[in-house]
């Protein structure tokens, strides 16, 4: 048998039907659902008189629209948001799927709730009407975002019509230097490959620096595979993965656990398996980075200066000039001289407990810069509860941060957490697109530790100077 | 789904790389629970100022492009989120064909579910069609899905590739779910085998 990649193995284990032209029906083990990309899909089922094929494999949670202020039980959503969340309440009930409503302590960002509850396990196929579904690849699951028509297709058939993607290997060799995190890895990879570098591919992240990451760090890396153009990022499961899964509410138990682990241990890329594209970065070469522009590929080490548009080539020259204008930045400016107005710590990229610990470690005993708006939005109600138990919440509150309830929040600003025009934000989220965090808002992406450092100085800051 | 076979229409030029889904349809319009009505908000933040007045320079606000049915754009079109609101907005505006050197995967797939043909061409050929599109309403570009050709207003003919299954569905306006449900036995058979092999799933 020819050697297979990890992606090949998971793919092969899920092909329910293959047509002559290679079009496959790929079976889906877990379908995660949120309120924004699902109402039209459920409506489609109703109109056609169809049921959800596998309600036990379908898990829904509202996250994009929900307010994160402490008074949200009293409302706080505009009418459109309220209707969208209410539609998910109704659809979950009518179609009998698993559901974590806003009032449930387990509610949170769908990509944080799935792993936390043990829904996401190695070797699975996981989809969601959300591009950051790539997050779940950290478990050695094939996980990617789908559109609403595909959400309806999965609801109705538990399959997706797919053709196989190509294999791409991203290897991070060696050790990371102090102050460098999973976020710096994933941003640096996008900086190296561009936002289209992974188009048509599934990325397998590997190498010593990836192995050394915790499960949460691996989720951060895979989360942004989509920003590199790959629908899915994947990391081979190992003892850390099994340890993370063990004992979670929906993880297997007893004899089934043993059988599952035995199977999961076969999930790795065989020696000599073919990759269509290979990118290698040295862990030692990766610095704490920030983005300067309006594409996640606009990544530079914090020690760098704002680039000139004419330092790029082709279509990127115009795009870079547009970014510089939008971001109101002058080429040659030191990144550490850029003043910020807001700090946002949270999102499916960096809203887990380790992210909050990393930020709190920098903030402990310190205050945010006067006049700066700063908020921490935990990724789930359980992350929030744990952070309170560990005393992290108090560190944030003492530093002058708002300590919020769980949701997507200012990552995409569908709820009231938004930037005003011209407002500049140090954000731990995943997209710095024009208007992403609010019309006219300016986003610099970075790690939680870097965002915490920026909150203290009021400028983009090299976190290594605070360690 | 609306069928796509042939199209002869005005093409709007957007010579910008990495046109993302937040540009195509900003998040404030994702709160709808319908598929229709998003055309008026296509490219909203580029198209309207803070007072909701049209920005005259924006391509779709120019008189010659208001009835555009084709969009010619730079590489990596549709990058970003999985929101199908992006192709919904494009189709609702009346655009049923996009021509670009490359697309983000999820957006590309979403187009075919909504009667939109996304055509991938080499950069040089996109450049030719971009110039053609810049001529405004005097230049009509012709797209023939069956023949897989694009003809510029000057008579240049470019061949394009498209997946045979996607082409078949688009040309016949087929509903994917109906097609898949014809294979219900294969799915049930898979479930039986998978339950035996991986009962914990």
Interface residues (C-beta under 8 A of the other chain):
Chain A: X13 X14 X16 X17 X19 X21 X23 X25 X27 X29 X36 X37 X39 X40 X43 X44 X48 X50 X57 X64 X65 X78 X80 X81 X83 X84 X87 X121 X123 X124 X129 X130 X131 X133 X144 X145 X146 X147 X148 X149 X150 X152 X153 X156 X157 X158 X159 X161 X163 X165 X195 X196 X199 X200 X226 X229 X231 X251 X252 X256 X257 X259 X260 X263 X295 X314 X315 X316 X318 X319 X322 X412 X413 X414 X421 X431 X433 X434 X435 X436 X439
Chain B: X15 X16 X17 X18 X20 X22 X23 X26 X27 X28 X30 X31 X32 X33 X34 X35 X45 X50 X74 X75 X76 X79 X80 X81 X82 X83 X84 X87 X102 X103 X104 X105 X106 X109 X110 X113 X114 X163 X164 X165 X176 X177 X179 X180 X181 X183 X184 X186 X187 X189 X190 X191 X194 X197 X198 X199 X200 X201
